[in-house]
Amino acid sequence: MTDDRKERFGDLYELARPKILAYVLRRRSSPADVADIVAEVFTIAWRRFDDMPGGDANLLWLYVTARHVLANHGRSLRRHSAAVDRVAEQLSRAATYAEPADEAAVVAQLCLASLPEEDREILMLAGWEGLTSSELGEILRCTPTAARIRLHRARARLRAEVTGNTPEKSATALRHSSTAPAPCGATPREA
């Protein structure tokens, strides 16, 4: 980077900055946006300084560059606005679905909220996101077997909250109930 190049760019900047700033100010009202756009114009000018036409044509080149930067900025704002609108719509739909429909749903939400964060997270990942134990293991940084065990324990704690029993009482009641599943490999009569 030569001192001559720096000096020529500095002269161009001092001459053109007020004009480019006024040009952008007439097209954007946000001072932050104006500052970003003008900075981008002169950043491009610095990178492409050796490709610029020279003389009075440099100012025209800067106007063209400012026009392109303004267009890109406008597209970016529209994309951002559209994305914000989509997220807001999704959140409003999600909030609608999150509303408990009946007393049982309210109880279930309260019970879920009373669990430790780790239990809530694994229950929601498995139940609402539909993740497999392999996927849970990847997210939780554990083996799929460990994820299944954690999920089983979280479900037991949730069941205990819902029924008002301790996890141990719930497990015992489940084993002794007539609707309990038979142990793996056993027929119902053997169980």
C-alpha positions as CSV (number, residue, x, y, z in Angstrom):
1,M,0.0,0.0,0.0
2,T,1.7,3.2,-1.2
3,D,1.5,6.6,0.4
4,D,0.5,8.0,-3.0
5,R,-2.6,5.6,-3.2
6,K,-3.6,6.6,0.4
7,E,-3.3,10.2,-0.4
8,R,-5.3,10.0,-3.7
9,F,-8.0,8.0,-1.9
10,G,-8.0,10.5,1.0
11,D,-8.5,13.3,-1.5
12,L,-11.4,11.5,-3.3
13,Y,-13.0,10.7,0.1
14,E,-12.8,14.4,1.2
15,L,-14.3,15.6,-2.1
16,A,-17.0,12.9,-2.5
17,R,-18.1,12.0,1.0
18,P,-20.4,15.0,1.5
19,K,-22.1,14.4,-1.9
20,I,-22.5,10.6,-1.3
21,L,-23.7,11.3,2.2
22,A,-26.4,13.7,0.9
23,Y,-27.4,11.3,-1.8
24,V,-27.9,8.5,0.7
25,L,-29.6,10.8,3.2
26,R,-32.2,11.7,0.6
27,R,-33.0,8.0,0.3
28,R,-32.8,6.7,3.9
29,S,-34.0,8.2,7.1
30,S,-32.2,6.1,9.7
31,P,-28.8,7.6,10.6
32,A,-27.4,4.2,11.4
33,D,-28.5,2.9,8.0
34,V,-27.0,6.0,6.3
35,A,-23.7,5.6,8.1
36,D,-23.6,1.8,7.2
37,I,-24.4,2.5,3.5
38,V,-21.8,5.3,3.1
39,A,-19.2,3.2,4.9
40,E,-19.9,0.3,2.5
41,V,-19.6,2.6,-0.5
42,F,-16.2,3.8,0.5
43,T,-15.1,0.3,1.5
44,I,-15.9,-0.9,-2.0
45,A,-14.2,2.2,-3.4
46,W,-11.0,1.4,-1.4
47,R,-11.0,-2.2,-2.6
48,R,-11.7,-1.3,-6.2
49,F,-9.7,2.0,-6.2
50,D,-7.3,0.8,-8.9
51,D,-10.3,-0.1,-11.1
52,M,-12.0,3.3,-10.8
53,P,-12.0,5.4,-13.9
54,G,-10.2,8.5,-12.5
55,G,-10.9,12.2,-12.5
56,D,-14.5,13.5,-12.4
57,A,-15.8,10.0,-13.4
58,N,-14.8,8.8,-9.9
59,L,-17.8,10.7,-8.4
60,L,-20.2,9.1,-10.9
61,W,-18.7,5.7,-10.1
62,L,-19.4,6.4,-6.4
63,Y,-23.0,7.3,-7.2
64,V,-23.5,4.1,-9.1
65,T,-21.9,2.1,-6.3
66,A,-24.1,4.0,-3.7
67,R,-27.1,3.1,-5.8
68,H,-26.2,-0.6,-5.8
69,V,-25.5,-0.6,-2.1
70,L,-28.9,1.1,-1.4
71,A,-30.6,-1.5,-3.6
72,N,-28.9,-4.3,-1.7
73,H,-29.7,-2.7,1.6
74,G,-33.4,-2.4,0.6
75,R,-33.5,-6.1,-0.4
76,S,-31.9,-7.0,2.9
77,L,-34.5,-5.0,4.8
78,R,-37.3,-6.6,2.9
79,R,-36.0,-10.1,3.5
80,H,-35.5,-9.3,7.2
81,S,-39.0,-7.8,7.5
82,A,-40.5,-10.9,5.8
83,A,-38.5,-13.2,8.1
84,V,-39.7,-11.3,11.1
85,D,-43.3,-11.5,9.9
86,R,-43.0,-15.3,9.3
87,V,-41.5,-15.8,12.8
88,A,-44.2,-13.6,14.4
89,E,-46.9,-15.6,12.6
90,Q,-45.4,-18.9,13.7
91,L,-45.1,-17.7,17.2
92,S,-48.7,-16.5,17.3
93,R,-49.8,-20.0,16.0
94,A,-47.6,-21.7,18.5
95,A,-49.0,-19.6,21.3
96,T,-52.5,-20.5,20.2
97,Y,-51.6,-24.2,20.3
98,A,-49.8,-23.8,23.7
99,E,-53.0,-22.7,25.3
100,P,-54.4,-25.5,27.5
101,A,-57.7,-26.8,26.2
102,D,-58.9,-28.3,29.5
103,E,-58.1,-28.9,33.1
104,A,-56.0,-32.0,32.4
105,A,-53.8,-30.0,30.0
106,V,-53.4,-27.3,32.7
107,V,-52.3,-29.9,35.2
108,A,-49.9,-31.5,32.7
109,Q,-48.3,-28.1,32.0
110,L,-48.0,-27.3,35.7
111,C,-46.5,-30.7,36.4
112,L,-44.0,-30.3,33.5
113,A,-43.1,-26.8,34.7
114,S,-42.4,-28.2,38.2
115,L,-39.7,-30.6,36.9
116,P,-36.0,-29.8,36.7
117,E,-34.9,-28.2,33.5
118,E,-33.0,-31.3,32.3
119,D,-36.2,-33.4,32.7
120,R,-38.4,-30.8,30.9
121,E,-35.8,-30.5,28.1
122,I,-35.6,-34.3,27.3
123,L,-39.4,-34.8,27.6
124,M,-40.1,-31.9,25.2
125,L,-37.4,-33.1,22.8
126,A,-38.8,-36.6,22.8
127,G,-42.5,-35.7,22.9
128,W,-42.8,-32.5,21.0
129,E,-39.9,-32.7,18.6
130,G,-40.3,-36.5,18.1
131,L,-36.6,-37.2,18.5
132,T,-35.2,-40.7,18.7
133,S,-32.9,-41.9,21.4
134,S,-30.0,-41.6,19.0
135,E,-30.9,-38.0,18.2
136,L,-31.4,-37.3,21.9
137,G,-28.0,-38.8,22.7
138,E,-26.4,-36.6,20.1
139,I,-28.1,-33.4,21.4
140,L,-27.4,-34.3,25.1
141,R,-23.9,-35.5,24.3
142,C,-24.4,-39.0,25.7
143,T,-25.0,-42.5,24.3
144,P,-28.5,-43.5,23.0
145,T,-28.8,-45.9,25.9
146,A,-28.0,-43.1,28.4
147,A,-30.6,-40.9,26.6
148,R,-33.2,-43.6,26.9
149,I,-32.5,-44.0,30.6
150,R,-32.7,-40.3,31.2
151,L,-36.0,-40.1,29.2
152,H,-37.4,-43.1,31.2
153,R,-36.5,-41.4,34.5
154,A,-37.9,-38.0,33.4
155,R,-41.1,-39.7,32.4
156,A,-41.3,-41.4,35.8
157,R,-40.8,-38.1,37.6
158,L,-43.5,-36.5,35.4
159,R,-45.9,-39.4,36.1
160,A,-45.1,-39.0,39.8
161,E,-45.9,-35.3,39.6
162,V,-49.2,-35.9,37.8
163,T,-50.3,-38.7,40.2
164,G,-48.9,-37.1,43.3
165,N,-46.8,-40.2,44.1
166,T,-43.1,-40.4,44.4
167,P,-41.3,-42.0,41.5
168,E,-40.7,-45.2,43.5
169,K,-44.4,-45.5,44.4
170,S,-45.3,-44.9,40.8
171,A,-42.9,-47.6,39.5
172,T,-44.2,-50.1,42.2
173,A,-47.8,-49.4,41.3
174,L,-47.1,-49.8,37.6
175,R,-45.4,-53.2,38.2
176,H,-48.4,-54.4,40.3
177,S,-51.2,-53.1,38.1
178,S,-53.1,-55.5,35.8
179,T,-52.3,-53.2,32.8
180,A,-48.6,-53.3,33.3
181,P,-46.8,-54.8,30.3
182,A,-45.2,-58.2,30.6
183,P,-41.4,-58.3,31.1
184,C,-39.4,-58.6,27.8
185,G,-39.7,-62.1,26.4
186,A,-42.4,-63.3,28.8
187,T,-45.9,-64.2,27.8
188,P,-48.7,-62.5,29.8
189,R,-49.3,-65.7,31.8
190,E,-45.6,-66.0,32.8
191,A,-45.5,-62.4,34.0
